[in-house]
Amino acid sequence: MRALIVIAILALAGYLIYTNFYAPLSEEEQIIKDLEQRFHRSARAFTGSARMTSGSGIDMMSGAENAVRNIKKVKRELTNVKPDLTEEKAIERAEKLKEEIQEFMQKNDIADN
């Protein structure tokens, strides 16, 4: 009897791990994931550019400007995609990304236009 319970628990744990970490993303979730990756890449570029400018005294504003332009582009694309989302997970992920972008822009005094 104990062995049966242990097997059932292991099977349930395996199923939960698979569905949460290994299951393929839906098309909507993949779109949001791609936007997340582009935002994070641009945010790192912005931060790195700002760090290089302050540390070396060399003007690296073009890198920061490109990063800001990309962040704004991701935000626009997210705004355009959000109304068409139907899956709950994709909607939640899009909301989280929207908040993350707004917070980043606010912290770094990036105008929202």
Steps between C-alpha positions, in 0.01 A plus 500: 500500500782740587675432173181581309468836678867583435460412131187716475677796663802462271275479195313814606827686567635393161186618325508838676868550420443412135198728455662795674856479366526275196168525318529697177367853511190594307531743210376792711739421784788471252421848362510648850817305584670645191399852606633430852835388361529806277413730793755336731771519232428869445485572873842337546637703208363821654646421841835398352514813289424720798765323705761542224417870464530576869811288554711595204377847416460394138173599340310176441158660455434337164486161673259633760287668233476176303403311814230756586367486145482118521328510840238740367452278196445195723249698705308603185496143371379373838222759498398388151506128585326515839141549378527188281617268779252235609703267725513579871872420534590723205288786637664471843846490344419804285378696804815413692717612207304824465555579869869412472546732201317786671707456816825497302402810305397681817819410690719616211304817418410381150219706350197296400408635158 
